[in-house]
Amino acid sequence: MGTAEPGAPAMITLEDLDGMAEESADSAYHSNSSSPDEEAAERMEDEDQERLLSYWQSVGRGHQVDVPREMAQPIQQLTRNNNPQERQTIPFTLIQRKEKLGDLLYEKRQYGKAKWACIKMKEKQYEQSICLGFMKLMRYICEQNSSGLYLGITIPIVTIVHTNESQSEMRQSVTVAYYLPELLQDEPPHPFDSDIIIEEWPSTIVYSRSFRGITNEDSIMREINLLAEILENPELCLQDTFIIAGYTNPAAANRHNEIWFLQRP
């Protein structure tokens, strides 16, 4: 599992989840091979849940986020289903790649009309909003929906952020959103959590620039200003609404992120 420098908040990565998934699989294999009785199997299942919950709670404390006990089952299920080969990437059409001296500055893409599960958050800090929003979406993905099925992970998980018109300050309210897998686009399962809303987003052209590391108010504003300087005509895009696309777990130390500018309709 990932380690943190002394005094630094604990971090969890998708690689950590991969390792925990292997440990869980090993435990299941050994329990099956020794044919334990039903009570012993349940006890091992509970111990596995407690181990994973405890780890996520320690991570949450580093981000000033409380991970409630009701997250135990979704965390265990997400861990066991965390197969990188099965993560579905949101489809898009590449329109243009802008490079300079061999470095990619940004990509211009078109994303088609699609349905998303969305939840609005307004915590004191951006980090708290995305962690708590992600946990709510996890419960929806992990069977807490009208189909009773595990829906599968799609990437990126996106967060809509808003700034003032001068792009000097980020507003507190954000929307965390999960792209419904293509097989579920026509009839998305209904969320049990009334805070989660299924929305259909129109086809959109975005200007995307990649960056790594943590995402907080300062880093997001820095990336917004940087992409605004690089774009030839930033005025063609919305001036107060942007998207942070996350390809790694929200608490990972060296996250793979993108900042998206949205072209005006």
Salt bridges, closest charged atoms under 4 A:
ASP18 OD1 - ARG87 NH2 3.75
GLU23 OE1 - ARG51 NH1 2.96
GLU45 OE1 - ARG80 NH2 3.29
ASP48 OD1 - ARG51 NH2 2.71
ASP48 OD2 - ARG80 NH2 3.18
GLU50 OE2 - ARG69 NH1 2.43
GLU70 OE2 - ARG139 NH1 3.55
GLU99 OE2 - ARG97 NH2 3.25
GLU107 OE2 - ARG97 NH1 2.67
GLU107 OE1 - ARG109 NE 2.90
GLU127 OE1 - HIS63 ND1 3.21
GLU127 OE1 - ARG255 NH2 3.23
ASP193 OD2 - LYS136 NZ 3.01
ASP195 OD2 - LYS136 NZ 3.43
GLU200 OE2 - LYS115 NZ 3.41
GLU232 OE2 - LYS98 NZ 3.29
GLU258 OE2 - ARG109 NH2 2.88
